[in-house]
Amino acid sequence: MRAKIAGLSLAVMLSATAGWAQEIRTAPKVITAPDYNMINCSGFVTDQKVPDEFRLVSGEQSNYKLTWTSGDYVYINRGQDKGIRAGDRFLVVRPDDYVGDVPWFKWQEKLMKAMGTRYVDAGQLRVVNVQPKVSVAQIIFSCNYMQRGDYVLPYQERTTPPFKEAAAFDHFAPVSGKPVAMVVNGKDHMASYGMNSAVYINLGTNQGVKIGDYFRIFRYQGTAAETVPQTKDYQFMMYGFGSAPQRYSWNDLPREVLGEGIVINVSRNSSTVMITLSSSAIYAGDYTELE
């Protein structure tokens, strides 16, 4: 009888130990920084000239291929005459000249123009063969397709800022008193964003912004320029669903804090921000402030 009890106790202990070990093995990984794709594929906006003399000019299977992607071989217009060597690594970007945008809020076009030109991150190349005037490079990392005319830039590793220490999100955070701007646009021309979206904000190094800074995102009720789907005067009245004793304007009511994001790329008048937390949908035209 004692042997049976001892055997049972040992089995229970072994089972508990195995369960504990399994729990350790399956513990969720703590994410401490934006991932490689977010840092290198979110695009950017700049008012400074991006060098455009070095270009992608063609690639293999060009008789039927219009674009190239990861693993493909492409041709660039620099060779031995310009000091290119096998193993050299490059970034590929291109101006985002999409013309299908419809303005989402009152000042969007004016703010984007002041921020500069937006660029698509297409990916990265490594030179595998050098000829007198051109070189062959392989696409080793792809964010987007590549095409003839894309800009080829010397590779520079981008800074990966760490996330701040986890803390409770302050849904009623007071005004920081620091510079205020707007979510002007976002990657892929989206107008609605959430957690892990990349957005472009009209503050940059000229206003003291640096990589790793955090922006708080917020909204006012009833502002005339706001383009969140809404009914006019909804902040104090909604037909059939009651009304307040008096009219309220946008600055009479508390602001609504929607989320926050970390700066992952910055130029003189623009920042690329990864939204790290959102309590509801964020739209182009929502306000931001440095935390």
C-alpha positions in Angstrom: 0.0 0.0 0.0 2.8 2.4 1.0 4.6 1.6 -2.3 1.5 2.4 -4.2 1.1 5.8 -2.4 4.8 6.6 -2.9 4.5 5.7 -6.6 1.4 7.9 -6.9 3.1 10.9 -5.2 6.1 10.6 -7.4 3.9 10.5 -10.5 2.1 13.6 -9.3 5.4 15.4 -8.7 6.8 14.4 -12.1 3.6 15.6 -13.7 3.7 18.9 -11.9 7.4 19.4 -12.8 6.7 18.6 -16.5 3.8 21.0 -16.5 6.0 23.7 -14.9 8.7 23.1 -17.5 6.1 23.3 -20.3 4.8 26.6 -18.9 8.3 28.1 -19.0 8.9 26.9 -22.6 5.6 28.5 -23.7 5.9 31.8 -21.8 5.1 34.6 -24.2 8.1 36.5 -25.6 8.4 40.1 -24.3 8.8 42.5 -27.3 11.2 45.3 -26.4 11.5 47.2 -29.7 9.9 47.6 -33.2 10.7 44.7 -35.5 13.0 44.8 -38.5 10.2 45.2 -41.0 8.7 48.1 -39.2 12.0 50.0 -39.0 13.0 49.3 -42.6 9.7 49.2 -44.5 7.6 52.1 -43.1 8.6 54.8 -45.6 9.5 58.4 -44.7 8.8 62.0 -45.7 11.5 64.5 -46.2 11.9 68.0 -47.6 15.6 67.4 -48.4 16.8 66.1 -51.8 17.3 62.4 -51.9 20.2 61.5 -54.3 18.7 60.2 -57.6 21.8 59.6 -59.8 22.2 56.0 -58.8 19.3 54.0 -60.2 17.9 50.5 -60.7 17.8 50.3 -64.5 16.6 46.8 -65.3 16.8 43.1 -64.2 16.7 39.5 -65.3 13.6 38.4 -67.3 13.0 42.0 -68.2 11.3 40.9 -71.4 8.2 40.1 -69.4 8.9 41.3 -65.8 7.7 44.8 -64.9 8.8 44.5 -61.2 11.3 42.5 -59.1 11.2 41.2 -55.6 13.1 39.1 -53.1 15.8 36.8 -54.6 15.6 38.4 -58.1 18.7 39.8 -59.8 18.5 43.5 -60.9 20.9 45.8 -62.8 22.2 49.1 -61.4 23.8 51.9 -63.3 27.1 51.9 -61.5 30.1 49.6 -62.1 33.9 49.3 -61.9 34.1 52.9 -63.2 32.4 54.2 -60.0 34.2 51.9 -57.6 31.4 49.4 -57.0 32.6 46.1 -55.6 31.0 42.7 -55.1 29.4 42.5 -51.7 28.4 46.1 -51.5 25.0 46.6 -50.0 22.4 49.3 -50.9 18.9 50.6 -49.9 16.3 51.1 -52.6 13.6 53.8 -52.3 11.3 55.7 -54.7 9.2 58.8 -54.5 5.6 57.9 -53.7 3.8 59.5 -56.6 0.4 57.9 -56.2 -2.2 60.4 -57.4 -5.4 58.7 -56.3 -5.6 60.3 -52.8 -8.7 62.3 -51.9 -8.1 64.8 -49.1 -9.2 63.3 -45.8 -9.2 66.5 -43.8 -9.0 70.3 -44.3 -5.3 70.9 -44.2 -4.0 67.5 -45.3 -2.6 68.6 -48.8 -1.0 71.8 -47.4 0.7 70.0 -44.5 2.0 67.1 -46.7 3.5 69.7 -49.1 5.3 71.5 -46.2 6.6 68.1 -44.9 8.2 67.3 -48.2 8.1 64.3 -50.5 7.1 60.9 -49.2 9.2 57.9 -50.2 8.5 54.1 -50.3 11.0 51.8 -48.8 11.4 49.1 -51.5 14.1 46.9 -49.9 17.8 46.1 -50.0 20.4 44.9 -52.6 23.7 43.2 -52.5 26.1 43.4 -55.5 27.1 39.9 -56.8 28.8 40.9 -60.1 30.5 44.0 -61.2 31.0 45.0 -64.9 32.6 48.2 -66.4 29.6 50.4 -66.3 26.8 48.4 -64.6 26.5 45.9 -61.8 24.3 42.9 -61.0 22.7 42.9 -57.5 20.4 40.5 -55.8 17.4 41.6 -53.8 18.2 40.3 -50.3 15.3 42.0 -48.4 12.1 43.1 -49.9 9.5 45.5 -48.5 7.8 46.3 -51.8 8.3 45.5 -55.4 11.2 47.2 -57.2 11.0 48.8 -60.7 13.1 50.6 -63.2 14.1 54.1 -62.0 14.1 53.3 -58.3 16.7 55.2 -56.3 19.7 53.2 -55.0 21.3 54.6 -51.9 24.3 53.5 -49.8 23.2 51.2 -47.0 22.9 52.8 -43.6 21.6 50.8 -40.7 18.5 52.4 -39.2 18.3 53.0 -35.5 15.9 50.7 -33.6 14.6 52.6 -30.5 13.6 50.5 -27.5 10.0 50.7 -26.3 9.5 52.6 -23.0 8.9 50.5 -19.9 5.4 49.1 -19.7 3.0 51.3 -17.8 -0.8 51.7 -17.5 -2.1 53.8 -20.4 -3.4 57.2 -19.1 -6.7 57.6 -20.9 -7.1 61.0 -19.3 -3.5 62.3 -19.6 -3.2 66.0 -19.1 -1.9 68.3 -21.8 1.9 67.9 -21.9 2.6 71.5 -23.0 5.0 70.2 -25.7 4.7 70.7 -29.4 1.4 69.7 -31.0 0.9 68.4 -34.6 -1.4 66.1 -36.5 -1.5 62.6 -38.0 -1.2 63.8 -41.6 -1.1 60.5 -43.5 0.0 56.9 -43.2 1.8 54.1 -45.0 0.0 52.9 -48.1 -2.2 56.0 -48.1 -4.5 54.6 -45.4 -6.7 57.1 -43.6 -7.6 54.9 -40.6 -5.0 53.4 -38.3 -4.5 51.2 -35.2 -1.8 49.4 -33.3 1.3 48.7 -35.3 0.3 51.1 -38.1 3.0 53.5 -39.4 1.9 57.2 -39.7 3.5 60.4 -40.7 3.4 63.4 -38.3 4.3 67.0 -39.2 7.0 67.6 -36.6 10.6 66.7 -37.0 14.2 67.6 -35.9 13.4 71.3 -36.5 11.0 71.0 -33.6 13.2 68.9 -31.4 11.9 65.5 -32.3 14.3 62.5 -32.2 14.1 58.8 -32.8 12.7 57.0 -29.7 10.4 59.9 -28.7 6.7 59.2 -28.0 3.7 61.0 -29.4 0.3 61.0 -27.6 -2.6 60.9 -30.1 -5.9 62.6 -29.2 -9.1 64.1 -30.6 -11.5 66.9 -29.8 -15.3 66.5 -30.1 -17.1 68.6 -32.7 -14.1 70.3 -34.5 -15.2 71.4 -38.0 -12.0 70.2 -39.7 -12.2 66.7 -38.2 -13.1 63.9 -40.5 -14.0 61.1 -38.2 -17.4 59.8 -39.5 -19.8 62.0 -37.5 -23.0 64.0 -37.5 -22.9 67.8 -37.2 -23.2 69.1 -33.6 -23.1 65.5 -32.2 -21.1 66.8 -29.2 -24.3 68.3 -27.7 -27.2 66.9 -29.7 -28.2 63.8 -31.6 -31.6 63.8 -33.2 -33.9 61.2 -31.5 -31.3 60.4 -28.8 -31.5 63.5 -26.6 -29.6 66.7 -26.3 -27.6 68.7 -23.7 -29.1 71.7 -21.9 -26.8 74.0 -23.9 -24.6 74.0 -26.9 -20.9 72.9 -26.5 -18.0 73.8 -28.8 -15.0 71.6 -29.3 -12.9 73.4 -26.6 -15.6 73.1 -24.0 -15.3 69.4 -23.6 -12.4 67.1 -22.5 -10.2 65.8 -25.3 -10.3 62.1 -26.0 -6.8 60.4 -25.7 -6.7 57.7 -28.4 -3.3 56.1 -28.1 0.4 56.7 -28.5 3.3 55.8 -30.8 7.1 55.8 -31.0 9.2 57.8 -33.5 11.2 55.4 -35.7 12.4 57.8 -38.4 12.7 61.5 -38.5 13.6 64.3 -40.9 13.5 68.1 -40.6 9.7 68.6 -40.6 8.3 65.1 -40.4 8.4 61.9 -38.3 7.5 58.4 -39.0 5.7 57.0 -36.0 4.7 53.4 -35.1 1.5 53.3 -33.2 2.2 51.2 -30.1 -1.2 51.4 -28.5 -4.7 52.5 -29.6 -8.0 52.5 -27.6 -10.1 53.1 -30.8 -9.6 53.8 -34.5 -7.2 56.7 -35.2 -7.8 58.8 -38.3 -5.7 61.2 -40.5 -6.4 64.6 -38.9 -6.3 63.5 -35.3 -3.9 65.5 -33.1 -0.6 64.6 -31.5 1.6 66.0 -28.8 5.1 65.0 -27.7 4.9 63.2 -24.4 
